[in-house]
Amino acid sequence: MGIVSLPPGSRVDSMKEMVRKFMAVGLCISVACAVLAQPIDSVYAFSYFKGNGEDGLHLAYSQDGFSWHSLNDDGSFLQPELSADKLMRDPCIIRGGDGRFHMVWTVSWTDQGIGYASSGDLIHWSDQQYLPVMAHEPGARNCWAPEVTFDAARGVYLIYWATTIEGLFPETQVEADNGYNHRMYCVTTEDFKTFSDTRLLYEPGFNVIDATVVRDGKRWVMFLKDETREPAQKNLKVAYADKLEGPYSPAGKPITGNYWAEGPTVTRIHGEWVVYFDKYTEHQYGAVASKDLINWHEVSDKLTMPEGIRHGTVFKISKEELKKLTSH
């Protein structure tokens, strides 16, 4: 599973012993695999795109989650090959239960599918696959900002994205923003080879986009963008569910300030939730933090991000993986 062997008595040995105890009381094997797949001695990594996504995948790293440094001299790690547009926007990367990195991305402004690829080291990638997740809907105008979340207890991946289907949800249809009126759709998979049928994941009663889902104890937390234009919202909100596939609660109050925000991605730093996002009218990144997911405060002044960074995803890598990336 890509786990580096360490001497007896190491922290990894302790993790292995913990997993053996978990399995002894009947917990799912996939949970054990997911625990072992996570790097013990880790740093933060960030996948992102620049410009319009023409040159593909960019990566950055951080020791503290606030001061970020681009890798590969801010050059691309993977060139986009899919769709007529050949774009790689909104790259979302997670580490799966198999220890591999799995990535989905926006391939085009107008296609009815998304991109997928996997890697063992973030340098060498599998063939890029086009997943036609909305091809069954003739009125589907797009597939934007896909994300993937892994449910370790069940060994299931949820892939989700925003799509506008012509004629649906007329109560929130406006002419602004080119008439886009998104809702969140999804599929599930265990192996990225076979997929469930596409279904509606989240209908909050407004134009919604840029969702990302993480686990918080026994519940799942969805961070999302309220894309309402009239009257303008364009802020980030939070919803909850008992199961990864939902149903999710109504969205809460905005957690971002008086600016247009998009592309949330989240991690934990010293016991606090930190949500990074694109202040896209200000052409810079921002962040808010909370200990309880209720009371939020701005921490944007702590951030140093690579120039031109756009809509990405934060995840963890080991220091050994970082060493290979920096020497690439």
N, C-alpha and C positions, 0 to 999 in steps of 0.2 A: 504493500500500500504506500510505498514511498517513504517509510519511516526509517530514519537514520538510527543505526544501532549504537548504543552508548554503553559504557561499562556498568556492571552490576552496582546497585546502590544509587544509581542516578535517578533524577526526577522522573525519567521515562519509565524506569522499573517500578517506581511508586504508582505511576498512572496505570501500568499494566496490572499490578496487583489490585488496584481499585476496580479495574474493568472485570477482573476475574471474580471479585466479590459481587459486582453488579450481576454478572451472568449466573452466579450461584443462586441468586434470589429470583432468577427468571426474567430479568430485563432483556429487551430485544437485542439480538446480536448486532443489528445495525447501529444501535446506540454505542456499543463498545467500539465498533469500527470507526464511528465518527469521532469518538474521544481520542483514539489513537492517531487519527488522521490530522489532528490539530497540532501545529507546531508549539512546542513547550517554550522554547526560548525565541520569542517572536518580536517582530516590529510591524508597524502599520504599512500597508501598501494601498495605492490608489490607482484605479484604472480610469482613463479619461480620453477625450478626443479634443482636437484643436480645429479651428476653422469650421469647415462644413463636414469634417470627418473623412475627407478624401484620402488622407495618408494613413489612416488606420489607428491602431492601438498605441496609446501612450501610457507610461507607468511612472509613478513617483513613490517615494518612501518617506517615512518619518519615524523617529525614535519616540517622540512624545505625542504625536497626533495633531500637532499644531504647526510645527515647522517642517514644511514639505520640500523635497528635493527631487527634481526630475531625473530619470534614469536614461541611459543610452544617449546622452547629450540631447535629451528631449526629442530624440528621433523615434520613429515608429518601430514597434516590435512585430507588427503583423499588418500587411497590406490588404485592404478589402478586395474581394473578388466577386461578390454576389450582387445580383440585380443589374439592371442597365445603368443605374446611378453609381454603383460601386462605392458605397459609403459605409463607414463604420462609426456611427454615432451612438452615444449613450451606452458604452460598453459596460456591462455588468458582469463581474467575476466573483464566483464563490469557490470555496474548497468543498468538494463533495465527500460523501462517505467513503469513496474509493481512494481518497487522498489526492485525486487529480483536481485541477482547476477547470471549471466549466464556465463558459462565457456565452452570453447572448447579446445581440445588439440590433440597432435600427439599420436596415440596409438601404432604405429609400424613403423619400417623402410620400410615395403613393402606392408602394407594393402592398400586397395582402399577406405578407410573410415576414419572418425575422431571420437573423443569422445565428448559427451555433457553431462553436468549436471548443476543443478541450486541449489541455496541455499538462505535462508533468512538471514543468519548470518555468512556465511563462515565456520561454524563449522558442522552443520547438512546439509547433501547434499541429493538430490534426487537420485533415481537409475541412474546409469551410462548408457547412451544410445550410441549405435554405429550407426553413420549416414553414410550409404554406398554411399557417394556423387560421387564416381568415378567408382562404380561397373558396370556401363553401358559401360565402356571403357576397353575392354580386354587388351589393351596395356598400361594401366596406371600402372606405376611402384611404385607409392607412393602417399601419401597425407601428406604433411609436413607443420608445423608451421601455423595451422589455426588461424584465428582471427575473431572477430565479432564486428561490428559497428552498432549502433542504430540510425536510422533517426527518431527523435522525431516528426517532422512535419507530417510524414506519418505513423508512427507506424510500421515501417518495419525494420527488422534486416538483415544485409548483412553478410553472413558467407563466408570467402574466404581463400584460401590456395594455396600452390604450388604443382604442379604435373608435372612429366615427362611422356609423352605419346610416346611410341616407334614410331619412324618414322616421327614424326611431327617436324617442324622447323629445317630441315637439315642444313640450312645455318649457324646455330650457334652450330651445333653438334661437340663435340670433344671427345676424348677418356679419357681425364683427368677427375678427380672427378667421376670415375666409369661411365662415359658417361651420367650423369644426365644433363638434358636440360629443365629446368622448365619454365612454364608460370603460371600466376595466374588465378584460376578458382573460381566460386562462385555459391551460391544459396541464395535466399531470403526466409524469413519466417516472420509471424506475431506472431506466438505462439509456435514455436519450436515443433510443432506437424505435420504440413503440410509444404512442401517445394516446391519451384519452381524447374524446371528442371535445371540441372547444365549447366553453360555456361562459355565461356572464358571471364574473366574480364579484363586482361591487357596483351598485347603483345607489349613490348617496343622495340623489335628487338634485344634483348639479353636475356641470361639466367637470369631469375629474381626469387627471393624468398624473404620470410620474409617481406611481405607488412603489413603495419598498416595504417588505415585511420581515420582521425579526421576531425572535422568541424572547419572552419575558416570563420566566418560570413556567407556569402551566398555561399561559395564554400567549396569543400572537398579537403583535402590534403592527398596524399598518400606518406608515407615514405617507401622506398623499398631498397632491397639489389641487386646491380648488381653482379651477381654470375659468371661473365665471368672469365674463367681461362686462356685462351690463346688469347691475352696477358692478364695477370692477372689484374683484377679490384678489386673485393671483397670489394666494398665500398658502402656507403649509398647515395641515391639520392632522389629527390622529384618530384612528379608529381601532377597535379591538375585536378579537374573536377567540372562542375556545378551541377551534380547529383551524388549521392552516388554510383550508379551502373555504372557510367561513361557515355561517354568515357573519359578516362584520357589522359592528354597531354603527349608529349614526356618527358622522364626523364631529369632533369637538371644536372648540374655539381655536382661532388661529394661534400658532405658536411663533410666528415670525412677525416682524415689525412693519412699518409703513413703507414698504418697497415691494416690488414684484419678485417673488421667489419661485424657484423651480428646481427639479432634480435632486430631491433629498437623498442622502445616504447616511447611515448611522452606525456608531460604534460605542463602546463603553470605555471611559478613561477615568481611572481613580474613582470608580463607583458612580460616575455621572454618565447619563446618556448625552452624547454629543451628536447633533444633526448638522451635517455640512450641506450647503445648498448654493445654487448659483443665483446671485443677485443680478439677473440677466439684463435689466435696464441700466445697471451701474457697471456692468462688465467686470465684476469681481466676485470672489467667493465670500460667503458668510457662514456663520455657525451660531447655533443656540445650544444651551446645555440645561439639563434638569436632572435632579436626583429621584424625582417621583413621577415623571411624565405628565405632571400637572402644572407645576410652577417652572417657567422657563426664563432664562436670562441670556442676553447676547454676549458672545465671546468672539465675535468677528475680529476684534482688535488683536487677538492672540495669533491669528492665522497668517502664515506666509506660504503662498501657493505658487506653483510654476506659472509663468506668464502665459496667458491665453488658454488656461485650463477650462474645460467645459464638461458639464454633466457626467460625473463618474461614480465610482463605487469604492468604498473603503472595505478592506479585508485584511487578514493577517497572513504573514509569511515568516518562515524561520530565518535566523541570521545566516544560516548556511545558504538558503535560497537567495537571500539578498546579496551575499558575496558573489554568487554565480551571476546574478543580474548586473552587478556593478562592474564585473570583469568582462561582460559580454561586449 
